Amino acid sequence: QVHFAQSGGGLAQPGGSLRVDCRASTVPNGEFEMGWYRQAPGKQRELVAALSPKNTDYADAVKGRFTISRGNFQGSVHLQMDDLQPNDTAVYYCYMKTMSRTYWGQGTQVTVSS
């Protein structure tokens, strides 16, 4: 079982920046993917950014504004969010996708409002 510690997020004004961090309790043997999804009120959960040994992917809506990176610990991942806009408001969920299943963090609120 994998558990996550998520931190960061909060409130920002339009054009501002925030960061969300995620640290997994353990990492599996073999390759795995980590990243972030988000879910806004009344909307489906959507992929924001994904990081694997071979690829880094971003949703079109965040390209050029968000940056995903891995921390010193292989099971940690960060999402730097710049030029935030009101439609970035959502709960951001960290995830780890292994060969057998996907694990989810508890979510971190990001609110962009003037």
C-alpha positions as CSV (number, residue, x, y, z in Angstrom):
1,Q,0.0,0.0,0.0
2,V,1.2,3.5,-0.8
3,H,0.3,6.6,1.2
4,F,1.0,10.2,0.2
5,A,1.7,13.4,2.1
6,Q,0.5,16.3,0.1
7,S,1.3,19.9,0.9
8,G,1.2,23.4,-0.6
9,G,-1.6,24.9,-2.6
10,G,-3.8,27.6,-1.1
11,L,-5.1,30.9,-2.5
12,A,-3.5,33.0,-5.2
13,Q,-4.6,36.0,-7.3
14,P,-4.8,35.7,-11.1
15,G,-1.3,35.8,-12.5
16,G,0.2,34.5,-9.3
17,S,2.0,31.3,-8.4
18,L,1.6,28.4,-6.1
19,R,3.3,25.0,-5.7
20,V,1.9,21.7,-4.6
21,D,4.1,18.9,-3.3
22,C,3.6,15.2,-2.9
23,R,5.7,12.5,-1.2
24,A,4.9,8.8,-1.3
25,S,5.5,6.5,1.6
26,T,7.3,4.0,-0.6
27,V,8.2,3.3,-4.2
28,P,7.7,0.1,-6.2
29,N,10.3,-2.0,-7.9
30,G,10.4,-1.2,-11.6
31,E,9.1,1.8,-13.5
32,F,6.2,3.9,-12.3
33,E,4.6,7.2,-13.2
34,M,3.7,10.0,-10.8
35,G,1.8,13.2,-11.5
36,W,-1.2,15.3,-10.8
37,Y,-4.9,15.3,-11.6
38,R,-7.3,18.0,-10.7
39,Q,-11.1,18.2,-10.1
40,A,-13.1,21.4,-10.2
41,P,-16.6,21.6,-8.7
42,G,-19.1,19.9,-11.0
43,K,-16.4,18.7,-13.4
44,Q,-14.7,15.4,-14.0
45,R,-11.2,14.7,-12.7
46,E,-8.6,15.6,-15.4
47,L,-4.9,15.0,-15.9
48,V,-2.7,18.0,-15.3
49,A,0.8,16.6,-15.6
50,A,2.5,13.3,-15.6
51,L,6.2,12.3,-15.1
52,S,7.7,8.9,-15.9
53,P,11.2,7.7,-16.8
54,K,10.5,8.2,-20.5
55,N,8.0,11.0,-20.7
56,T,6.8,14.3,-19.2
57,D,3.2,15.2,-20.3
58,Y,1.0,18.3,-19.7
59,A,-2.6,19.1,-20.3
60,D,-2.9,21.6,-23.1
61,A,-4.5,24.0,-20.6
62,V,-1.4,24.2,-18.4
63,K,1.4,24.0,-21.0
64,G,3.9,26.8,-20.6
65,R,2.5,27.7,-17.1
66,F,2.9,24.6,-15.0
67,T,6.1,22.6,-14.4
68,I,6.3,19.1,-12.9
69,S,9.5,17.9,-11.3
70,R,10.7,15.0,-9.2
71,G,12.3,15.7,-5.8
72,N,15.4,14.1,-4.3
73,F,13.4,11.1,-3.2
74,Q,12.2,9.2,-6.2
75,G,8.7,9.0,-4.8
76,S,8.3,12.8,-4.4
77,V,6.9,15.1,-7.1
78,H,6.3,18.8,-7.2
79,L,4.0,21.0,-9.4
80,Q,5.0,24.6,-9.8
81,M,2.1,26.6,-11.1
82,D,2.7,30.0,-12.6
83,D,0.4,32.6,-14.2
84,L,-2.6,31.0,-12.4
85,Q,-6.0,31.7,-13.7
86,P,-9.5,31.3,-12.1
87,N,-10.2,28.2,-14.1
88,D,-7.2,26.5,-12.4
89,T,-9.3,26.5,-9.2
90,A,-9.7,22.8,-8.2
91,V,-8.6,20.1,-5.8
92,Y,-5.3,18.8,-7.0
93,Y,-4.6,15.0,-6.5
94,C,-1.2,13.4,-6.6
95,Y,-1.1,9.9,-8.0
96,M,1.3,7.0,-8.5
97,K,0.7,4.6,-11.4
98,T,2.5,1.2,-11.0
99,M,2.3,-2.0,-13.0
100,S,-0.6,-3.2,-10.9
101,R,-2.7,-0.2,-9.8
102,T,-2.9,3.5,-9.3
103,Y,-2.7,5.1,-5.9
104,W,-4.2,8.5,-5.0
105,G,-3.3,11.3,-2.6
106,Q,-5.9,13.0,-0.4
107,G,-6.1,16.2,-2.5
108,T,-4.9,19.8,-2.0
109,Q,-7.2,22.8,-2.6
110,V,-5.9,25.4,-5.1
111,T,-8.1,28.6,-5.4
112,V,-7.4,31.4,-7.8
113,S,-9.4,34.5,-7.1
114,S,-9.0,38.2,-6.9
